[in-house]
Structure formats: structure tokens, C-alpha cells
Amino acid sequence: MAPGSEQVPLNAVGLGGDSSPIEPGNFWLHDTVSALVYSIARSHAGRNHNPPYNDLTRFVLCQQSQLPDFLQAPMRMLTLGFDLLGYLQTGGFFHTRAEQSRARMITSWKRSRRSFQRDLLRYYESLTTVGLYSRQPRAILQTERLPLSARSEELKQSKLESLLRCEIAVIGSGPGGSITACLLAEAGRDVVLLEEGSFHAPGSCAPFSLDEMVEKYRNGGQTVALGKSKIAYVEGRCVGGGSEINSGLYHRTPPETLDLWRTQFRVDGLTDTELLPHYEANERDLSVSFLPSVAPAASLKLHEGATRLGWKSLEVPRWVSYKDSLNDSGTRQSMSRTFIPRFLKAGGRLLPSTRVLRLGKDGAKWTLHARHSQDRRLQIEAEAVFVCAGAIQTPALLRRSGITRNIGNSLQLHPTIKVAARFAESVNAKDMGVPVHQVKEFAPRLTFGCSVSTPPYLALSLLDHPKSLSALDEWPKMANYYAMITGEGRGTVRAIPGFRDPLVRYRLTENDRRALADGMSKLSALLFEAGAKMIWPVTTETEPLHHADDIKNLPTVLPKDASGLMTIHLFSSCPMGEDQTRSAVDSFGQVQGFKNLFVADASILCSAPGVNPQGTLMAITRRNVMRFLKRG
């Protein structure tokens, strides 16, 4: 066994000690992954990241097992093919070669013109890097406890019968599902709320940490929209959904967006005036507010640069509650702290760890075919169903159920590109979270903001700049920033027979790639104006920027296979409206052609709103539930 191909205890997994035995036939895969992890991690050694790397190997293998299921076999085959290629080239497998020889092979694949070779190395680099920079003693967190009824629901799961009956079933416990279930239960309806993910008490792990990624993200955060330009995205998979993992930034819908939806999709009841009481109710229930004290320094740098350029910059409110206006960092008002406790108090039934496989119609009632805790099959009979599983999982479930008209054909998102910037003074701290300023001078086409900037995320930003890794020694002087576009591209969501996870594809247009490049250039100019000393674009084939004159060297159009693209906003896969040629649901969420089947999540938004979509989604959800209750 080559140096660095360390043997890992077979009962270990991740960065902890949970059981995940390696199957006998997988030792070849294990040794190859271990050698890759060792070689990648060694490039960071000397900065408190020295071997052994057994923990990183366990983490990477665990994450690999969480990939979308249709990608797991190809990833294993490609990894073993990489190892075998070493044998064909030199007579020795990659994992048995000397360290310098392995490093040369890794570099060769990273620079390859073949996208699958670059993608393989970027996958292992990303996982190894985030695991490496997350190595630290785990903090002891003070976890909160939901009312007894929430915990008792979990205890009751062992007594579940194979058939449950209710008046209304709500699938998915993110903002759309939690608000829907809560308001229905408070109106006296018999409601069951089903969530595929587990229940984790608020505060169970640090925000934006590796623990949170493993516990609360779907597929361990390894979800991607495939295409020539792959776009990474994230979905929450836990009680509370996406509200448990996002920053809580809140926007009302831009009036011009509402006008567009009313005109192009013929959506009824969607004026500012009609939505105002729903905005106000949600803002009150979620304690939407501005910071009571000074914003983080990284946020102020963005605002400072915009102000000097004469660009519009603003503080975005968040759903955060503050007890002490001077010293309190605030408590994010996620669904598990707000609407879900209210739902339980009103008598609603919560079933976490329950995946709905498909829907069926039995006369006037709906039957939900589900699997609870991986191995127990369950059926739920309901008079009405609200599907609130998100812009990816909702169309996947409907299509698995044979409901396909205008479903999953028009996915949209906010493509985003990042840069990392270093300043002369400290702008960052481990508890900074996500800063609150955004630059809206070029909205809705372009929005600039500040992103998560913990050491693991900063290290990820430097993947394409290995010679700059030493800059991380001064990470408090660094921060990540983003340029987000509205975009023209479209995508599809398709259920794959025989697989659990849906296939997501997305196509960036040339105008999108031009807008992203323009956004990167303008954002860099803003940061230099704010005093940045160095900027690293988070994409391949770009050199670090040392001063504003270097901006002219950035591409004017991103390459078709550009790396480093991501998004946290997905929507429009089941658009609403009365235009039945393009809409999947009517103006109030009912699926076209189906009685008592509704969608209440971001998939019903007609197009990219250009702002964080949750304020829009929650207002429309509340409006639609109120209409449902009025009709009796």
C-alpha cells in the first residue's frame, strides 16, 4: 500500500464515528479514494492540516454514498478508471505510485480538455477541502427543544399502522408546506404534514457547517443541474426544509415581476394591494427585521464600494428575532421555530422520515404511497393534497404519479458566480454568518452580495488558485462575494424509472454567460473601490486580480463549460396561471385538471423574480390557503 493510502477502520464514517462498513468488494475503491484524498490534502499541509487523513477519507466515502443514486455507479467507475489509467500509463496503479507521481497525474487531469476528467478531480478536491478546513473540535451547542408534541410524534412512529386517514395531507415542511399545514390546522382541519428528512432540534449544529451539510442537506449537498455548464445547487432535507439552512434574507416581490406574471401567465389576484396583507402577516410571524446594530465589516465593504461608485446598495431584512439590540446576534426564525410548533399546537400530525413515492386517485380521495424510515411502507388517504416539496422534488413526484402536463419543463434559477477578496484589514469572523447588504444598481439583471465566508468556504473559493493557498493564513481579512443574474436559461426535471433521485438539466444561454462575466467584472471593480488588495475569481482559466487594471483580462463571455457556478434559488418548474398552454397549476395552486390537488412551493413562481424567492412564495402560499379555506 502506497504512502497515504491509509487503512480506515471499517466501522467509521464521516468525521465522526457512525457505522458504515466498507463492503469487501470496495477495498479497491477505498484505496483509490484514500490516495486521492491524501494527495489533495498534502497540498495544504503545513497550515494545521497535516496527516493522517483517515477522517477525510471516511468523510469523502460517506459523501460519495450520498450522491444522487443515478450518479453513484458512474462515479465509482470513473474513480476506478482513473486508478487503472495510472497502471496503463506507468505499470503501476495510481494508488500505489509515489506521491510526486500522483501529484503530476492529478494536475494533468485538472488541466485536461475533457470535462469528465476535470469534473472528477474537482469533485474530490471540493470534498477534501471542505472536510480539511472543517477539522476542529466540535462545539457543544445548546439545542432548543420543540413542544412535547413534536417529540411525541417521533415516538409514535413505531406504532404507525400501514394506513392513515386524514382530511388534508401536506407533503414537504419547508416554508410553503409549513405555512400551509399551520394555517389549515389552526382553521380546525385534520392535517398530516409529511417530511422526507429527519427532525433536528433548532440549534442542533452550527449554521453553514459540515455537520449541517451532512444532517440537513439533500444528498449531503451534492446536487447539480447537469449541462455544458454544470450548476451546483442545494436543497434542505429535514423538518423545516430550506428555511433551516438558508440565511433568512427576505424580499417582497418586485412590482414589475408581478406585472409580468399577470400579463404573460394570466395570474389572477396578484397585485401588490392583494398581496400586502399576506406580506405583513408573514413578516409579523417571522419577525422580519433589520439589524439592530452595525453590519459585519464584509457587508459594509460591499456597501462602501457601491456608494463610491454611485450604485444603489441596501440592507436586506431577515427573518431574525433579536432580544438584545446591542449584543444579540439574533435567532433565525426558521419553520422549526415558528410555523411548525404552531401546527403541532393546533393538533396537526407531523411525520418526518417519510418519503412519498407517488400519488394515486381513488374516487374522490387521494392515496399517498409512502415509505417511512426507509423500510416501512405506508399509505395515507386524504381528501385534499398539497405538494410542497420544492422546485425539484415536487415535479419529480408529480411525474412519478403520471401527472406531467407542463410539469418539470420550465425550471428556472438564479445562476451565480463568486469571487474571493482580501483586504488590508479584518473583515471576517467565524460567527459572521451571511452579511446583509446587496447592490441593486443593475437589478433585476444583476445583483451583488456577500456570501458565507468561513475558512472551508474560502478554501473552496481558491480551488482554482492553488498558489494562493497561503492567503488563508490571514482568512479574517478575506470574504466571499457573489454576482447573481436573473438569466434566460431553462431546465427540466425528470423522474428516472428505477432511481430515487430525479435528473435535473439546465442550459445557460450565451446572454447568461455574458451577464455572468459582466457581473464578475463589475463586482471586482466594486471591491477594488472598497479597498480590496487581491481578488480571486471562482472559475477556471482566470488569474488572480492584483489591481483594478487586471479586470480587463477577465473574459467577456464565460466559457460554455465554465466551472464554479452555483445557485441557491430554484423555481418555476410548475408555473401558475390561467394560460393552460404554459401553466401547470391555476392562479391559486390547483393542478390543472385535478380536483383537490395543489402545489404550494417555489415551483409555482412563473419566472425568476430577481430576488430571494421565499418572501414571494410565503405571501402567495398564504393567499392560496386563505382562498382554499373560504371555499369550504
C-alpha positions as CSV (number, residue, x, y, z in Angstrom):
1,M,0.0,0.0,0.0
2,A,1.4,3.4,-1.0
3,P,2.1,6.2,1.5
4,G,-1.1,8.0,2.1
5,S,-3.3,5.1,1.2
6,E,-4.1,4.7,4.8
7,Q,-6.3,1.9,6.2
8,V,-9.5,3.2,7.6
9,P,-11.4,1.5,10.4
10,L,-14.3,-0.3,8.8
11,N,-16.8,0.9,11.3
12,A,-16.1,4.6,10.8
13,V,-17.7,7.1,8.6
14,G,-17.7,10.9,8.1
15,L,-15.7,13.0,10.6
16,G,-17.5,11.2,13.4
17,G,-17.7,7.5,14.3
18,D,-21.0,6.3,12.9
19,S,-21.1,2.8,11.4
20,S,-20.7,2.5,7.7
21,P,-18.8,-0.7,6.8
22,I,-16.9,-0.9,3.6
23,E,-18.1,-3.9,1.6
24,P,-15.3,-6.4,0.7
25,G,-15.5,-5.6,-3.0
26,N,-14.9,-1.9,-2.4
27,F,-11.4,-2.1,-1.0
28,W,-10.0,-1.0,-4.4
29,L,-12.3,2.0,-4.4
30,H,-11.4,2.8,-0.8
31,D,-7.6,2.7,-1.6
32,T,-8.0,4.9,-4.7
33,V,-10.1,7.4,-2.8
34,S,-7.7,7.4,0.1
35,A,-4.8,8.1,-2.2
36,L,-6.6,10.9,-3.9
37,V,-7.6,12.5,-0.6
38,Y,-4.1,12.2,0.7
39,S,-2.5,13.8,-2.4
40,I,-5.0,16.7,-2.4
41,A,-4.8,17.3,1.3
42,R,-1.0,17.3,1.3
43,S,-1.0,20.4,-0.9
44,H,-2.5,22.2,2.2
45,A,-0.1,20.7,4.7
46,G,1.9,23.0,7.0
47,R,-1.2,25.1,7.9
48,N,-2.5,22.9,10.7
49,H,-3.7,20.4,8.1
50,N,-1.2,17.6,8.4
51,P,-1.8,13.9,8.1
52,P,-3.1,11.4,8.9
53,Y,-6.1,11.9,6.8
54,N,-8.2,8.8,7.8
55,D,-11.0,11.2,8.9
56,L,-11.1,12.9,5.4
57,T,-11.2,9.5,3.6
58,R,-14.2,8.4,5.8
59,F,-15.9,11.7,5.1
60,V,-15.4,11.5,1.3
61,L,-16.5,7.9,1.1
62,C,-19.6,8.7,3.1
63,Q,-20.4,11.7,0.9
64,Q,-19.9,9.6,-2.2
65,S,-22.6,7.2,-0.9
66,Q,-25.0,10.1,-0.6
67,L,-24.6,11.2,-4.3
68,P,-27.8,11.1,-6.4
69,D,-28.3,7.4,-6.9
70,F,-28.0,7.6,-10.7
71,L,-24.5,9.1,-10.3
72,Q,-23.1,6.7,-7.8
73,A,-22.1,3.9,-10.2
74,P,-20.6,6.3,-12.8
75,M,-18.6,8.0,-10.1
76,R,-17.2,4.6,-8.8
77,M,-16.4,3.5,-12.4
78,L,-14.7,6.8,-13.2
79,T,-12.7,6.8,-10.0
80,L,-11.5,3.2,-10.6
81,G,-10.8,4.1,-14.3
82,F,-8.6,6.9,-13.0
83,D,-6.7,4.5,-10.9
84,L,-6.4,1.9,-13.7
85,L,-5.2,4.6,-16.1
86,G,-2.2,5.0,-13.9
87,Y,-1.4,1.3,-14.4
88,L,-1.8,1.6,-18.2
89,Q,0.5,4.6,-18.4
90,T,3.3,3.6,-16.0
91,G,2.7,0.0,-15.0
92,G,1.5,1.0,-11.5
93,F,-1.9,1.9,-10.2
94,F,-2.4,5.5,-9.2
95,H,-2.9,4.5,-5.5
96,T,0.4,2.6,-5.5
97,R,2.5,5.3,-7.1
98,A,4.9,7.7,-5.3
99,E,3.5,11.0,-4.0
100,Q,5.1,13.2,-6.6
101,S,3.9,10.9,-9.5
102,R,0.4,11.0,-8.1
103,A,0.5,14.8,-7.9
104,R,1.5,15.0,-11.6
105,M,-1.3,12.8,-12.6
106,I,-3.8,14.9,-10.7
107,T,-2.5,18.1,-12.2
108,S,-2.8,16.6,-15.7
109,W,-6.4,15.7,-15.2
110,K,-7.3,19.1,-13.7
111,R,-5.9,20.7,-16.9
112,S,-7.5,18.2,-19.3
113,R,-9.7,19.4,-22.1
114,R,-12.1,16.5,-21.3
115,S,-14.7,17.8,-18.9
116,F,-15.3,14.4,-17.2
117,Q,-11.6,14.4,-16.1
118,R,-11.8,17.9,-14.7
119,D,-15.1,17.2,-13.0
120,L,-13.8,14.1,-11.3
121,L,-10.8,16.0,-9.8
122,R,-13.0,19.0,-8.8
123,Y,-15.4,16.7,-7.0
124,Y,-12.6,15.1,-4.9
125,E,-10.9,18.5,-4.4
126,S,-14.1,20.1,-3.2
127,L,-15.0,17.4,-0.7
128,T,-11.4,17.0,0.6
129,T,-11.0,20.8,1.0
130,V,-14.3,21.4,2.9
131,G,-13.5,18.4,5.1
132,L,-9.9,19.5,5.8
133,Y,-10.8,23.1,6.7
134,S,-13.7,21.9,8.9
135,R,-11.3,19.8,11.1
136,Q,-11.7,21.2,14.6
137,P,-13.2,20.0,17.9
138,R,-16.9,20.1,17.6
139,A,-18.6,22.9,19.5
140,I,-21.0,21.9,22.2
141,L,-24.2,23.5,21.0
142,Q,-27.1,24.5,23.2
143,T,-30.1,22.9,21.4
144,E,-33.6,24.1,21.8
145,R,-36.5,21.7,22.3
146,L,-39.8,21.9,20.4
147,P,-43.0,21.3,22.4
148,L,-43.5,17.8,23.7
149,S,-46.0,17.1,20.9
150,A,-43.2,17.3,18.3
151,R,-41.1,14.8,20.2
152,S,-44.0,12.5,20.9
153,E,-44.8,12.4,17.1
154,E,-41.4,10.8,16.6
155,L,-42.1,8.3,19.3
156,K,-45.5,7.4,17.8
157,Q,-43.8,6.5,14.5
158,S,-43.0,3.0,15.8
159,K,-46.8,2.4,16.3
160,L,-47.8,3.6,12.8
161,E,-50.3,1.4,11.1
162,S,-49.9,0.8,7.3
163,L,-52.9,3.0,6.5
164,L,-53.5,6.6,7.8
165,R,-56.5,8.7,7.1
166,C,-56.7,12.5,7.2
167,E,-58.7,15.3,5.6
168,I,-55.6,17.1,4.2
169,A,-52.1,15.8,3.5
170,V,-49.2,18.3,3.1
171,I,-46.0,16.9,1.5
172,G,-42.9,18.8,2.5
173,S,-42.2,21.0,5.5
174,G,-40.3,23.9,4.0
175,P,-41.8,27.5,4.1
176,G,-44.6,26.6,1.6
177,G,-45.6,23.3,3.4
178,S,-45.2,24.6,7.0
179,I,-47.3,27.7,6.4
180,T,-49.9,25.7,4.5
181,A,-50.1,23.0,7.2
182,C,-50.1,25.5,10.1
183,L,-53.0,27.7,8.7
184,L,-55.1,24.7,7.8
185,A,-54.6,23.1,11.2
186,E,-55.4,26.4,13.0
187,A,-58.6,26.5,11.0
188,G,-59.6,23.2,12.5
189,R,-58.8,20.9,9.6
190,D,-57.3,17.4,10.2
191,V,-53.8,17.7,8.7
192,V,-50.9,15.4,8.3
193,L,-47.5,17.0,7.4
194,L,-45.1,14.6,5.8
195,E,-41.4,15.3,5.6
196,E,-38.8,13.1,3.8
197,G,-36.0,14.3,6.1
198,S,-35.4,13.9,9.8
199,F,-36.3,16.1,12.6
200,H,-33.4,18.0,14.1
201,A,-33.9,20.4,17.0
202,P,-33.1,24.0,16.3
203,G,-29.5,24.7,17.1
204,S,-28.5,21.1,16.7
205,C,-25.5,22.1,14.6
206,A,-23.6,25.3,13.7
207,P,-25.0,27.2,10.7
208,F,-23.2,26.6,7.4
209,S,-21.0,23.9,8.9
210,L,-20.0,20.5,7.7
211,D,-22.3,19.0,10.3
212,E,-25.2,20.9,8.9
213,M,-24.4,19.8,5.4
214,V,-24.4,16.2,6.4
215,E,-27.5,16.4,8.6
216,K,-29.8,18.7,6.7
217,Y,-28.9,18.9,3.0
218,R,-30.3,16.6,0.4
219,N,-27.6,14.2,-0.9
220,G,-25.1,15.8,1.5
221,G,-25.2,19.0,-0.5
222,Q,-24.1,17.2,-3.7
223,T,-26.8,18.2,-6.1
224,V,-26.2,19.6,-9.5
225,A,-28.1,20.7,-12.6
226,L,-26.3,19.0,-15.5
227,G,-25.4,20.7,-18.8
228,K,-22.4,22.0,-20.6
229,S,-22.1,24.4,-17.6
230,K,-22.9,22.4,-14.5
231,I,-24.6,24.5,-11.8
232,A,-24.4,23.2,-8.2
233,Y,-27.5,23.8,-6.0
234,V,-28.7,22.9,-2.6
235,E,-31.9,21.6,-1.1
236,G,-32.9,21.2,2.5
237,R,-33.9,17.7,3.5
238,C,-35.1,18.0,7.1
239,V,-38.1,19.2,9.1
240,G,-38.3,22.9,8.1
241,G,-36.8,22.3,4.7
242,G,-34.8,25.1,3.1
243,S,-35.6,27.5,6.0
244,E,-33.3,25.5,8.2
245,I,-30.2,26.0,6.0
246,N,-30.6,29.5,4.4
247,S,-29.6,32.9,5.6
248,G,-33.2,34.2,6.0
249,L,-32.8,37.1,3.7
250,Y,-36.3,38.5,2.8
251,H,-37.7,40.4,-0.1
252,R,-41.2,41.3,-1.2
253,T,-41.8,40.6,-4.9
254,P,-40.7,43.5,-7.2
255,P,-43.9,45.1,-8.7
256,E,-42.6,44.7,-12.3
257,T,-42.3,40.9,-11.7
258,L,-46.0,40.7,-10.6
259,D,-46.9,42.7,-13.7
260,L,-45.1,40.3,-15.9
261,W,-46.7,37.2,-14.3
262,R,-50.2,38.8,-14.6
263,T,-49.6,39.6,-18.3
264,Q,-47.7,36.6,-19.6
265,F,-49.2,33.9,-17.5
266,R,-52.6,35.4,-16.8
267,V,-52.3,35.0,-13.0
268,D,-55.4,36.4,-11.1
269,G,-55.3,38.1,-7.7
270,L,-51.6,39.1,-7.8
271,T,-51.4,42.8,-7.3
272,D,-49.3,44.5,-4.6
273,T,-52.5,45.5,-2.9
274,E,-53.8,42.0,-2.8
275,L,-50.6,40.5,-1.5
276,L,-50.0,43.3,1.1
277,P,-51.9,41.7,4.0
278,H,-50.1,38.4,3.4
279,Y,-46.7,40.1,3.3
280,E,-47.5,41.8,6.6
281,A,-48.8,38.7,8.3
282,N,-45.7,36.7,7.4
283,E,-43.4,39.5,8.3
284,R,-45.0,39.7,11.7
285,D,-45.0,35.9,12.3
286,L,-41.3,35.6,11.3
287,S,-40.0,38.8,13.0
288,V,-38.7,40.1,9.7
289,S,-36.4,43.0,10.7
290,F,-33.2,44.9,10.0
291,L,-30.0,44.6,12.1
292,P,-30.3,46.5,15.4
293,S,-26.6,47.3,15.3
294,V,-23.7,47.7,12.9
295,A,-23.5,45.3,10.0
296,P,-20.5,43.0,9.6
297,A,-17.4,44.6,8.1
298,A,-17.5,42.4,4.9
299,S,-21.1,43.6,4.4
300,L,-20.0,47.2,4.9
301,K,-17.2,46.8,2.3
302,L,-19.8,45.9,-0.3
303,H,-21.9,49.0,0.6
304,E,-18.8,51.2,0.7
305,G,-17.7,50.2,-2.8
306,A,-21.2,50.7,-4.2
307,T,-21.5,54.1,-2.5
308,R,-18.2,55.3,-4.0
309,L,-19.3,54.2,-7.5
310,G,-22.8,55.8,-7.0
311,W,-24.5,52.5,-7.2
312,K,-27.7,51.6,-5.3
313,S,-27.0,49.5,-2.2
314,L,-29.3,48.4,0.6
315,E,-29.5,46.3,3.7
316,V,-31.8,43.4,3.2
317,P,-34.1,42.5,6.2
318,R,-34.1,38.9,7.5
319,W,-36.4,36.7,9.5
320,V,-34.4,37.0,12.7
321,S,-35.6,37.8,16.2
322,Y,-33.4,40.0,18.4
323,K,-33.7,40.1,22.2
324,D,-30.7,42.4,22.9
325,S,-30.4,45.2,20.4
326,L,-26.7,45.7,21.2
327,N,-25.2,42.3,21.8
328,D,-27.6,39.7,20.4
329,S,-26.7,38.2,17.1
330,G,-30.3,37.2,16.7
331,T,-32.1,33.9,16.2
332,R,-33.2,32.9,12.7
333,Q,-36.9,32.3,12.7
334,S,-36.9,29.1,10.6
335,M,-40.0,26.9,10.2
336,S,-39.0,24.7,13.1
337,R,-39.1,27.7,15.4
338,T,-42.3,29.3,14.1
339,F,-45.0,27.6,11.9
340,I,-44.2,24.0,12.8
341,P,-44.7,24.5,16.6
342,R,-47.9,26.4,15.8
343,F,-49.0,23.5,13.6
344,L,-48.4,21.0,16.3
345,K,-50.1,23.1,19.0
346,A,-53.2,23.2,16.7
347,G,-53.3,19.4,16.6
348,G,-51.5,18.7,13.4
349,R,-49.7,15.4,12.9
350,L,-46.0,15.5,11.8
351,L,-44.4,12.5,10.2
352,P,-40.7,13.1,9.5
353,S,-38.5,10.5,7.7
354,T,-41.5,9.7,5.4
355,R,-40.9,9.8,1.6
356,V,-44.0,9.9,-0.7
357,L,-43.3,7.7,-3.6
358,R,-46.3,8.5,-5.8
359,L,-49.9,9.8,-5.6
360,G,-53.0,7.9,-6.7
361,K,-56.6,8.8,-7.1
362,D,-59.3,6.6,-5.6
363,G,-62.7,8.0,-6.4
364,A,-63.0,11.4,-4.6
365,K,-60.0,10.7,-2.4
366,W,-56.2,10.7,-2.9
367,T,-53.9,7.9,-1.8
368,L,-50.3,8.7,-1.0
369,H,-48.0,5.7,-1.3
370,A,-45.1,6.3,1.0
371,R,-42.1,4.8,2.7
372,H,-41.4,5.6,6.3
373,S,-37.9,5.3,7.8
374,Q,-36.5,3.5,4.8
375,D,-38.3,0.2,5.2
376,R,-41.9,0.6,6.3
377,R,-44.5,1.1,3.5
378,L,-47.3,3.4,4.4
379,Q,-50.5,4.6,2.7
380,I,-52.2,7.9,3.6
381,E,-55.8,8.6,2.4
382,A,-56.7,12.3,2.1
383,E,-59.5,14.4,0.7
384,A,-57.0,17.0,-0.5
385,V,-53.3,17.1,-1.1
386,F,-50.8,20.0,-1.1
387,V,-47.4,19.1,-2.6
388,C,-44.8,21.4,-1.2
389,A,-41.6,19.5,-1.8
390,G,-39.7,22.3,-3.7
391,A,-38.9,23.1,-7.3
392,I,-37.1,19.8,-7.9
393,Q,-38.9,17.2,-5.8
394,T,-42.5,18.5,-6.5
395,P,-42.3,18.0,-10.3
396,A,-40.4,14.7,-9.8
397,L,-43.2,13.4,-7.5
398,L,-46.0,14.5,-9.8
399,R,-44.3,13.0,-12.9
400,R,-43.8,9.7,-11.0
401,S,-47.5,9.8,-10.4
402,G,-48.3,10.2,-14.1
403,I,-49.1,13.9,-13.8
404,T,-47.0,15.5,-16.5
405,R,-48.8,18.4,-18.2
406,N,-46.5,21.4,-18.1
407,I,-44.7,19.7,-15.1
408,G,-40.9,20.0,-14.8
409,N,-40.4,21.6,-18.2
410,S,-39.6,25.2,-17.3
411,L,-37.2,25.1,-14.3
412,Q,-35.5,28.5,-13.7
413,L,-32.9,29.6,-11.2
414,H,-30.6,32.5,-10.4
415,P,-27.1,31.5,-11.8
416,T,-24.4,32.8,-9.5
417,I,-20.7,33.3,-9.8
418,K,-18.3,34.2,-6.9
419,V,-15.1,35.9,-6.2
420,A,-13.0,35.9,-3.0
421,A,-11.4,39.2,-1.9
422,R,-8.6,40.1,0.5
423,F,-8.5,43.4,2.3
424,A,-5.7,45.2,4.3
425,E,-7.8,45.0,7.5
426,S,-10.0,42.3,9.1
427,V,-13.5,42.0,7.6
428,N,-14.4,38.5,8.7
429,A,-15.0,36.4,11.9
430,K,-16.1,32.8,12.4
431,D,-19.6,33.9,13.7
432,M,-20.2,36.4,10.9
433,G,-22.8,34.4,9.1
434,V,-24.1,35.8,5.8
435,P,-23.8,39.6,5.6
436,V,-26.9,41.6,4.8
437,H,-26.1,44.2,2.1
438,Q,-26.9,43.8,-1.6
439,V,-26.2,46.0,-4.6
440,K,-29.2,46.5,-6.8
441,E,-28.0,49.1,-9.2
442,F,-28.4,46.7,-12.1
443,A,-31.3,44.7,-10.8
444,P,-33.1,42.6,-11.8
445,R,-30.4,41.6,-14.4
446,L,-27.6,41.7,-11.8
447,T,-27.4,41.6,-8.0
448,F,-24.2,41.6,-5.9
449,G,-23.9,40.4,-2.3
450,C,-21.7,38.8,0.3
451,S,-21.6,35.0,0.8
452,V,-20.7,32.6,3.5
453,S,-17.0,33.2,4.3
454,T,-15.9,30.7,6.8
455,P,-12.4,29.1,6.2
456,P,-13.8,26.0,4.5
457,Y,-15.8,28.1,2.0
458,L,-12.9,30.5,1.4
459,A,-10.7,27.4,0.8
460,L,-13.2,26.2,-1.8
461,S,-13.0,29.6,-3.5
462,L,-9.3,29.1,-4.0
463,L,-9.5,25.7,-5.7
464,D,-8.5,27.2,-9.0
465,H,-5.7,29.2,-7.4
466,P,-3.5,26.6,-5.5
467,K,-0.5,29.0,-5.4
468,S,-2.6,31.3,-3.3
469,L,-3.5,28.9,-0.5
470,S,-1.1,30.7,1.9
471,A,-3.5,33.6,1.8
472,L,-5.8,31.5,4.0
473,D,-3.4,32.1,6.9
474,E,-5.0,35.5,7.0
475,W,-8.6,34.5,6.4
476,P,-10.1,37.2,8.7
477,K,-9.0,39.7,6.0
478,M,-10.9,37.7,3.3
479,A,-14.6,37.3,2.3
480,N,-16.6,35.7,-0.5
481,Y,-18.8,37.8,-2.7
482,Y,-21.2,36.9,-5.5
483,A,-22.8,38.2,-8.7
484,M,-26.3,36.7,-9.3
485,I,-28.2,37.1,-12.6
486,T,-31.9,36.6,-13.4
487,G,-31.0,34.8,-16.7
488,E,-32.7,33.5,-19.7
489,G,-31.9,29.8,-19.4
490,R,-34.4,27.0,-18.8
491,G,-34.1,23.5,-17.3
492,T,-36.0,20.3,-16.9
493,V,-36.8,17.9,-14.0
494,R,-37.3,14.3,-14.9
495,A,-38.0,11.2,-12.8
496,I,-35.8,8.3,-13.8
497,P,-37.5,4.8,-13.7
498,G,-35.7,2.6,-11.1
499,F,-33.9,5.5,-9.4
500,R,-34.8,7.6,-6.4
501,D,-33.3,10.9,-7.4
502,P,-34.6,13.0,-10.4
503,L,-32.4,14.1,-13.2
504,V,-32.1,17.9,-13.4
505,R,-30.7,19.6,-16.5
506,Y,-30.2,23.2,-17.2
507,R,-28.9,25.2,-20.2
508,L,-27.3,28.6,-19.9
509,T,-27.7,30.9,-22.9
510,E,-24.9,32.9,-24.4
511,N,-26.5,36.0,-22.9
512,D,-26.4,34.3,-19.5
513,R,-22.7,33.6,-19.8
514,R,-22.2,37.2,-20.9
515,A,-24.2,38.5,-18.0
516,L,-22.2,36.4,-15.5
517,A,-18.9,37.6,-16.9
518,D,-20.2,41.2,-16.8
519,G,-21.3,40.6,-13.2
520,M,-17.8,39.3,-12.2
521,S,-16.1,42.3,-13.8
522,K,-18.5,44.9,-12.1
523,L,-18.3,43.1,-8.7
524,S,-14.4,43.1,-8.9
525,A,-14.4,46.8,-9.8
526,L,-16.7,47.5,-6.8
527,L,-14.4,45.5,-4.4
528,F,-11.3,47.3,-5.6
529,E,-13.1,50.6,-5.0
530,A,-13.8,49.3,-1.4
531,G,-10.1,48.7,-0.9
532,A,-9.5,45.1,-1.9
533,K,-5.9,44.1,-2.3
534,M,-6.4,40.9,-4.2
535,I,-9.4,39.2,-5.9
536,W,-9.7,35.5,-6.9
537,P,-12.4,34.7,-9.4
538,V,-14.0,31.4,-8.6
539,T,-13.8,29.9,-12.0
540,T,-11.2,28.1,-14.1
541,E,-8.8,29.8,-16.5
542,T,-8.7,33.1,-14.7
543,E,-5.8,34.6,-12.9
544,P,-6.0,36.4,-9.5
545,L,-6.6,40.1,-9.9
546,H,-4.0,42.3,-8.1
547,H,-5.5,45.7,-9.0
548,A,-8.3,47.2,-11.0
549,D,-6.4,47.3,-14.2
550,D,-6.4,43.5,-14.2
551,I,-10.2,43.4,-14.7
552,K,-9.7,43.9,-18.4
553,N,-8.2,40.4,-18.5
554,L,-11.4,38.8,-17.4
555,P,-13.5,37.0,-20.1
556,T,-16.4,39.0,-21.6
557,V,-18.3,35.7,-22.0
558,L,-17.8,32.7,-19.7
559,P,-16.8,29.5,-21.5
560,K,-19.6,27.1,-22.2
561,D,-18.1,24.6,-19.7
562,A,-17.3,27.2,-17.0
563,S,-16.8,25.8,-13.5
564,G,-17.7,27.2,-10.2
565,L,-21.3,28.2,-11.0
566,M,-23.9,27.7,-8.3
567,T,-27.3,28.8,-7.1
568,I,-29.5,28.6,-4.0
569,H,-32.7,29.8,-5.7
570,L,-34.8,27.4,-7.8
571,F,-38.3,27.9,-9.0
572,S,-40.8,27.9,-12.0
573,S,-40.9,24.1,-12.6
574,C,-44.7,24.1,-12.2
575,P,-45.7,27.7,-13.1
576,M,-49.1,29.1,-12.1
577,G,-51.7,31.0,-14.2
578,E,-54.8,30.7,-16.3
579,D,-52.8,30.2,-19.6
580,Q,-53.1,26.4,-19.8
581,T,-50.7,26.2,-22.6
582,R,-47.8,27.1,-20.3
583,S,-49.1,26.8,-16.7
584,A,-49.1,23.6,-14.6
585,V,-51.4,25.0,-11.8
586,D,-54.1,27.7,-11.8
587,S,-53.7,31.1,-10.2
588,F,-54.2,29.6,-6.7
589,G,-52.1,26.5,-7.0
590,Q,-54.6,23.8,-8.1
591,V,-53.0,21.4,-10.6
592,Q,-54.6,21.8,-14.0
593,G,-57.2,19.0,-14.5
594,F,-57.1,17.6,-11.0
595,K,-59.5,18.4,-8.1
596,N,-58.1,18.9,-4.6
597,L,-54.5,18.6,-5.7
598,F,-52.4,21.7,-5.1
599,V,-48.8,22.9,-5.3
600,A,-47.5,25.4,-2.7
601,D,-43.8,26.0,-3.1
602,A,-41.4,27.9,-5.3
603,S,-42.1,25.7,-8.3
604,I,-45.3,27.7,-9.0
605,L,-43.5,31.0,-9.4
606,C,-43.8,31.9,-13.1
607,S,-40.3,33.1,-13.7
608,A,-37.1,34.2,-11.9
609,P,-38.1,37.0,-9.6
610,G,-34.6,38.5,-9.4
611,V,-34.7,38.4,-5.5
612,N,-34.7,35.7,-2.9
613,P,-37.9,33.9,-3.7
614,Q,-39.1,32.9,-0.2
615,G,-40.9,36.2,0.6
616,T,-42.8,35.8,-2.6
617,L,-43.5,32.2,-2.1
618,M,-44.8,32.7,1.5
619,A,-47.1,35.5,0.6
620,I,-48.6,33.5,-2.3
621,T,-48.9,30.4,-0.2
622,R,-50.8,32.3,2.5
623,R,-53.1,33.9,-0.1
624,N,-53.8,30.5,-1.6
625,V,-54.6,28.8,1.7
626,M,-57.0,31.5,2.7
627,R,-58.8,31.1,-0.6
628,F,-59.0,27.3,0.0
629,L,-60.5,27.8,3.4
630,K,-63.0,30.3,2.2
631,R,-64.4,27.9,-0.4
632,G,-65.1,25.4,2.4
